[in-house]
Amino acid sequence: MKKHIITLALCLSLGLSPLCAVESAHKKSVQNVALSKADTEFLFNTQAQNINVVALSDEEMAETEGEAIDPISAIQIAYTAYQAYETGKKVVKKIKRWFR
């Protein structure tokens, strides 16, 4: 049970961490700002030279379309993964019985 709680906490923390970046981006009122030198070094290695990287404006972000998994599909995928995990546990138990 502890493993399930730890896994849930880890998944939630990883899932909610991008929201922190969205919040900090809304605090900035500057649009289409070039990345700082520290940002480019972090993203592209410390030997990055002559990289022309610019943040997208709000209009460009609105035009950018992405696709996400709907919640029902995510639940189905998670349930299928859980079933595979449980089946794997049963198979491992049977294999261990062979070597007793």
N, CA and C of each residue as an Amber inpcrd file, in Angstrom:
protein
   300
   0.8290000  -1.1930000   0.0000000   0.0000000   0.0000000   0.0000000
   0.8750000   1.2580000   0.0000000   1.9930000   1.1910000   0.7410000
   2.8810000   2.3500000   0.7890000   3.4470000   2.6580000  -0.5920000
   3.7310000   1.5930000  -1.3570000   4.2770000   1.7980000  -2.6980000
   3.2800000   2.5260000  -3.5830000   1.9970000   2.1890000  -3.4320000
   0.9660000   2.8500000  -4.2400000   0.8600000   4.3340000  -3.8870000
   0.9470000   4.6370000  -2.6090000   0.8610000   6.0380000  -2.1730000
   2.0740000   6.8180000  -2.6570000   3.2500000   6.2260000  -2.5590000
   4.4660000   6.8950000  -3.0230000   4.4110000   7.1030000  -4.5310000
   3.9330000   6.0940000  -5.2600000   3.8090000   6.2190000  -6.7110000
   2.8190000   7.3080000  -7.0760000   1.6890000   7.3540000  -6.3970000
   0.6930000   8.3920000  -6.6570000   1.2610000   9.7780000  -6.3740000
   1.9760000   9.9320000  -5.2740000   2.5700000  11.2280000  -4.9390000
   3.5930000  11.6510000  -5.9820000   4.4050000  10.7020000  -6.4350000
   5.4070000  11.0060000  -7.4520000   4.7510000  11.4220000  -8.7550000
   3.7230000  10.6840000  -9.1640000   3.0220000  11.0280000 -10.4100000
   2.3640000  12.3940000 -10.3210000   1.7570000  12.6910000  -9.1900000
   1.1250000  14.0010000  -9.0350000   2.1500000  15.1200000  -9.0390000
   3.2790000  14.8940000  -8.3900000   4.2970000  15.9570000  -8.3620000
   4.8690000  16.1980000  -9.7570000   5.0810000  15.1160000 -10.5200000
   5.5830000  15.2860000 -11.8820000   4.5220000  15.8760000 -12.7920000
   3.2720000  15.5410000 -12.5610000   2.1900000  16.0550000 -13.3840000
   1.8720000  17.5110000 -13.1110000   2.0680000  17.9520000 -11.8920000
   1.7350000  19.3260000 -11.5330000   2.9050000  20.2880000 -11.7010000
   4.1180000  19.7820000 -11.8820000   5.2770000  20.6650000 -11.9830000
   5.2200000  21.5970000 -13.2010000   4.6850000  21.1960000 -14.3630000
   4.6010000  22.1550000 -15.4710000   3.6820000  23.3310000 -15.1660000
   2.7380000  23.1500000 -14.2480000   1.8420000  24.2430000 -13.9040000
   2.5910000  25.3850000 -13.2240000   3.6590000  25.0700000 -12.5250000
   4.4650000  26.1110000 -11.8890000   5.1160000  26.9920000 -12.9520000
   5.5500000  26.3890000 -14.0320000   6.1630000  27.1510000 -15.1170000
   5.1320000  28.0410000 -15.7970000   3.9130000  27.5630000 -15.9430000
   2.8570000  28.3650000 -16.5620000   2.5560000  29.5790000 -15.7020000
   2.5020000  29.3780000 -14.3910000   2.2090000  30.4770000 -13.4840000
   3.3020000  31.5400000 -13.5360000   4.5540000  31.1210000 -13.5510000
   5.6410000  32.0930000 -13.5920000   5.6890000  32.8050000 -14.9440000
   5.2590000  32.1340000 -16.0110000   5.2460000  32.7650000 -17.3270000
   4.1830000  33.8420000 -17.3940000   3.0760000  33.6530000 -16.6880000
   2.0200000  34.6620000 -16.6970000   2.4270000  35.9160000 -15.9250000
   3.3380000  35.7630000 -14.9820000   3.7910000  36.9180000 -14.2110000
   4.6250000  37.8680000 -15.0710000   5.2880000  37.3260000 -16.0860000
   6.0940000  38.1600000 -16.9730000   5.1890000  38.7840000 -18.0280000
   5.3260000  40.0550000 -18.2450000   4.4890000  40.7260000 -19.2410000
   5.2350000  40.9230000 -20.5540000   6.4720000  40.4890000 -20.6240000
   7.2780000  40.6740000 -21.8190000   7.0010000  39.5320000 -22.7870000
   6.7710000  39.9040000 -24.0700000   6.5040000  38.8900000 -25.0770000
   7.6970000  38.7640000 -26.0070000   7.8770000  37.5530000 -26.5150000
   8.8890000  37.2900000 -27.5270000  10.2820000  37.7460000 -27.0810000
  10.6600000  37.3090000 -25.9110000  11.9350000  37.7030000 -25.3210000
  12.9710000  36.6240000 -25.6280000  14.1610000  37.0410000 -26.0170000
  15.2380000  36.0770000 -26.2520000  15.6400000  35.4560000 -24.9190000
  16.0480000  34.2210000 -24.9670000  16.4600000  33.5410000 -23.7470000
  17.7850000  34.1070000 -23.2520000  17.9480000  34.1030000 -21.9440000
  19.1860000  34.6120000 -21.3740000  20.3180000  33.6260000 -21.6410000
  21.5260000  34.0750000 -21.4020000  22.6900000  33.2280000 -21.6320000
  22.6650000  32.0050000 -20.7150000  22.2250000  32.2030000 -19.4770000
  22.1420000  31.0850000 -18.5330000  21.1230000  30.0500000 -19.0120000
  20.0080000  30.5220000 -19.5700000  18.9980000  29.5950000 -20.0750000
  19.5280000  28.7900000 -21.2510000  20.2020000  29.4560000 -22.1830000
  20.7180000  28.7240000 -23.3450000  21.8100000  27.7390000 -22.9350000
  22.6340000  28.0920000 -21.9640000  23.6640000  27.1660000 -21.4850000
  23.0280000  25.9590000 -20.8210000  21.9540000  26.1990000 -20.0770000
  21.2750000  25.0900000 -19.4190000  20.6100000  24.1700000 -20.4340000
  19.9800000  24.7450000 -21.4390000  19.2360000  23.9500000 -22.4140000
  20.1250000  23.2720000 -23.4460000  21.1810000  23.9430000 -23.8610000
  21.9540000  23.4700000 -25.0090000  23.4100000  23.1740000 -24.6980000
  23.7450000  22.9240000 -23.4630000  25.1030000  22.5980000 -23.0520000
  25.8940000  23.8920000 -22.8010000  26.9720000  23.7870000 -22.0930000
  27.7390000  24.9750000 -21.7380000  28.5940000  25.4810000 -22.8980000
  28.8560000  24.6460000 -23.9130000  29.6420000  25.1020000 -25.0570000
  28.7640000  25.6090000 -26.2080000  27.5210000  25.9580000 -25.9160000
  26.6190000  26.4210000 -26.9730000  27.0780000  27.7910000 -27.4730000
  27.2730000  27.8770000 -28.7690000  27.7090000  29.1320000 -29.3750000
  26.7530000  29.4990000 -30.5060000  26.4210000  30.7500000 -30.6260000
  25.6300000  31.2860000 -31.7320000  24.3170000  30.5290000 -31.9500000
  23.5550000  30.3800000 -30.9160000  22.2410000  29.7510000 -31.0330000
  21.1990000  30.8560000 -30.9960000  20.4130000  30.9400000 -32.0520000
  19.3590000  31.9510000 -32.1340000  18.0420000  31.3390000 -31.6860000
  17.7690000  31.4310000 -30.3920000  16.5560000  30.8730000 -29.8190000
  15.7310000  32.0140000 -29.2580000  14.4390000  32.0160000 -29.6140000
  13.5460000  33.0700000 -29.1420000  12.2780000  32.4150000 -28.6130000
  11.7570000  32.9350000 -27.5210000  10.5030000  32.4200000 -26.9710000
   9.3600000  32.8060000 -27.8930000   8.3480000  31.9470000 -27.9980000
   7.2010000  32.2280000 -28.8580000   6.3120000  33.2940000 -28.2420000
   5.7090000  34.1180000 -29.0970000   4.7730000  35.1350000 -28.6230000
   3.4390000  34.4730000 -28.3030000   2.5300000  35.2440000 -27.6950000
   1.2170000  34.6880000 -27.3670000   0.4530000  34.2820000 -28.6150000
   0.5790000  35.0490000 -29.6900000  -0.1110000  34.7150000 -30.9430000
   0.4260000  33.3980000 -31.5180000   1.7500000  33.2390000 -31.4990000
   2.3580000  32.0080000 -32.0070000   1.9700000  30.8040000 -31.1400000
   1.8790000  31.0330000 -29.8410000   1.4700000  29.9460000 -28.9530000
   0.0200000  29.5570000 -29.2080000  -0.8300000  30.5360000 -29.4960000
  -2.2330000  30.2380000 -29.7830000  -2.3550000  29.4450000 -31.0840000
  -1.5020000  29.7470000 -32.0560000  -1.5460000  29.0430000 -33.3340000
  -0.9940000  27.6270000 -33.2280000  -0.1220000  27.3990000 -32.2610000
   0.4750000  26.0830000 -32.0910000  -0.5760000  25.1440000 -31.5320000
  -0.8080000  24.0520000 -32.2480000  -1.8140000  23.1000000 -31.8090000
  -1.1300000  21.8290000 -31.3230000  -1.6210000  21.3320000 -30.2300000
  -1.1020000  20.0890000 -29.7020000  -2.2350000  19.1020000 -29.5300000
  -1.8710000  17.9160000 -29.1590000  -2.8770000  16.8880000 -28.9610000
  -2.5780000  16.1870000 -27.6550000  -3.6130000  15.9540000 -26.8970000
  -3.4410000  15.3030000 -25.6020000  -4.3410000  14.0760000 -25.5390000
  -4.0180000  13.2160000 -24.6140000  -4.8420000  12.0270000 -24.3980000
  -6.0360000  12.4350000 -23.5510000  -7.2230000  12.0050000 -23.9750000
  -8.3970000  12.3240000 -23.1630000  -8.3640000  11.4790000 -21.8900000
  -9.0440000  11.9180000 -20.8530000  -8.9500000  11.2300000 -19.5530000
  -9.3920000   9.7680000 -19.5980000 -10.3860000   9.4390000 -20.4060000
 -10.8530000   8.0530000 -20.4550000  -9.7660000   7.1440000 -21.0190000
  -9.0910000   7.5990000 -22.0750000  -7.9960000   6.8070000 -22.6360000
  -6.8600000   6.6520000 -21.6300000  -6.5700000   7.7060000 -20.8850000
  -5.5070000   7.6370000 -19.8780000  -5.8550000   6.6090000 -18.8050000
  -7.1140000   6.5690000 -18.4020000  -7.5470000   5.6010000 -17.3910000
  -7.4550000   4.1830000 -17.9540000  -7.8450000   4.0110000 -19.2100000
  -7.7660000   2.6870000 -19.8280000  -6.3090000   2.2200000 -19.9300000
  -5.4230000   3.1130000 -20.3080000  -4.0100000   2.7610000 -20.4190000
  -3.4480000   2.3940000 -19.0460000  -3.8060000   3.1690000 -18.0220000
  -3.3260000   2.8860000 -16.6680000  -3.8610000   1.5420000 -16.1810000
  -5.1230000   1.2550000 -16.4510000  -5.7020000  -0.0220000 -16.0180000
  -5.0480000  -1.2010000 -16.7420000  -4.8020000  -1.0360000 -18.0310000
  -4.1370000  -2.0920000 -18.7970000  -2.7280000  -2.3350000 -18.2660000
  -2.0200000  -1.2750000 -17.9360000  -0.6760000  -1.4140000 -17.3720000
  -0.7360000  -2.1190000 -16.0260000  -1.7390000  -1.8040000 -15.2230000
  -1.9040000  -2.4560000 -13.9220000  -2.1760000  -3.9420000 -14.0990000
  -3.0390000  -4.2820000 -15.0590000  -3.3310000  -5.6920000 -15.3250000
  -2.0750000  -6.4350000 -15.7820000  -1.2880000  -5.8050000 -16.6270000
  -0.0410000  -6.4270000 -17.0880000   0.9050000  -6.6410000 -15.9190000
   0.9790000  -5.6730000 -15.0180000   1.8280000  -5.7920000 -13.8420000
   1.3860000  -6.9640000 -12.9670000   0.0840000  -7.0550000 -12.7160000
  -0.4330000  -8.1380000 -11.8790000  -0.2120000  -9.4960000 -12.5380000
  -0.3990000  -9.5860000 -13.8480000  -0.1460000 -10.8320000 -14.5650000
   1.3270000 -11.2070000 -14.4580000   2.2100000 -10.2260000 -14.5820000
   3.6420000 -10.4650000 -14.4400000   3.9900000 -11.0080000 -13.0650000
   3.3540000 -10.4650000 -12.0320000   3.6000000 -10.9610000 -10.6700000
   3.2040000 -12.4260000 -10.5390000   2.0630000 -12.7780000 -11.1370000
   1.6070000 -14.1700000 -11.0650000   2.5760000 -15.0990000 -11.7980000
   3.0490000 -14.6660000 -12.9420000   3.9890000 -15.4830000 -13.7150000
   5.2830000 -15.6690000 -12.9380000   5.7710000 -14.6190000 -12.3220000
   7.0110000 -14.7190000 -11.5450000   6.8280000 -15.6780000 -10.3740000
   5.6550000 -15.6410000  -9.7190000   5.4010000 -16.5730000  -8.6140000
   5.4220000 -18.0210000  -9.0990000   4.8170000 -18.2720000 -10.2670000
   4.8080000 -19.6300000 -10.8070000   6.2120000 -20.0880000 -11.1660000
   7.0010000 -19.2010000 -11.7210000   8.3820000 -19.5580000 -12.0720000
   9.1960000 -19.8430000 -10.8220000   9.0010000 -19.0690000  -9.7660000
   9.7260000 -19.3120000  -8.5260000   9.3610000 -20.6440000  -7.9130000
   8.1000000 -21.0820000  -8.0900000   7.6790000 -22.3790000  -7.5700000
   8.4250000 -23.5130000  -8.2740000   8.7830000 -23.3410000  -9.5100000
   9.5010000 -24.3630000 -10.2660000  10.8600000 -24.6710000  -9.6310000
  11.4760000 -23.6580000  -9.0440000  12.8310000 -23.8040000  -8.5310000
  12.8820000 -24.1230000  -7.0450000  11.7450000 -24.4300000  -6.4430000
  11.7430000 -24.7720000  -5.0240000  12.1510000 -26.1960000  -4.8170000
